[in-house]
């Protein structure tokens, strides 16, 4: 309980900070006044159309990546699992890359994220077909790896054949992940998907706890493994597909956050779900603030920062695990 | 009262028939030892009875809804898996899963069942220890307590005493006997025929997917069956200390 309170306070604080910093240099109190009470000035526009969507997206996407990472690790009973494992992020990225390459991304705001969502949908349908109707985890991993590899290869092919160096440049930068210049339109696009996806993943709570004893024992205790796997795949597809569609590839959050919080929830995979959602939101808000504070003029990419912070954290955890053995 | 009835159960895995025409019933108060050489189909039979593998024929447990089945029978798989470093108490409490409706929290009754299971396995002092940090034998007892916390009338255990020291092998078998005395029933697969003879009320012998003998230990373990099914000879006597069974030689 205390953990949730601490994480909620941290999340609220960082959300506030995210709203108050930016190149416009508005005084903190003025910015909040403009956000809440509105007005005609440019301040309201900056707050409501630039900073608010950015902070909201960081919060939602962080929560999405954190919870789907916890669900994936719990389901596979492997602390090294990551939400990208089932190929959704790879196929969403492919959809986005195709949109950039063909130029339809430049036509409307929603062309790129919608194309990425279509990519995610195709990916998840293929994974479910390949994994088969029974509830095993092995076929799911194999199907996920196959689809990830295929999507990665096709993404490279698009880059390889790109006749236009600017498009190739755009693609590379997009794939690094960013929340810069996103609008409320993006928020409304991903909000329903993330809410539905988080709801599905949260339903896995009891099943994940039971899986601590292995698939056979869990099934004998009345857990429907096929249904659990479907919740995992569809929930992850919703949250990760939506996240990748608007923010690009943001790594390490789904891997590191559940790992960091596991000790705080007595290692119970069910409890870890919401804790990781809050922790993911905290980490992504912090990373997006860092991106804007450290090199405000250079457009530092969010995915680069999460990887730079995440990899050493992960090394530290490996070191700690090794000492515990 | 009959806790399990199985009729004409058959299983094929990968096109190969591993279980044929198995019929049996298990009543209250029985400790049924399931014996047979490696690959005879003991594990498959128990999983098919629970409906965990596709099968033909009828098993009264497999016909229940998954949660009702979880309340009717507890299952201890042979692989002793504890995936996360949770506390012993948390792990044992997982046995209450089939008793909880979706979203329902553990009640006083659930906690009492966990306490009883910990006490029965002598694990009260381990309550707050991390399950994965225990020794293999201790983990086996914790997993046994988990199955007991499920409070199901029928307990099915796949080689629960493999890898335990002699004292814990005997006390585990005695736990089964005391459960049966309280009106439950146990089906336990075993390789130790000596312990089976002493602690089971009934032995079922499985060979190449078929039941070849079913009855009281003394009537089942005849020299002919030991030769044909296990390929061994044995010394088997009823002594003042109870039945003693000692395998002797491998028969060519």
Interface residues (C-beta under 8 A of the other chain):
Chain A: X77 X206 X209 X210 X211 X212 X213 X214 X216 X217 X219 X220 X221 X222 X223 X224 X262 X266 X267 X268 X269
Chain B: X47 X50 X52 X65 X66 X67 X68 X69 X70 X73 X74 X75 X76 X77 X79 X81 X82 X83 X84 X85 X86 X87 X90 X91 X94 X95 X97 X98 X100 X102 X143 X146 X150
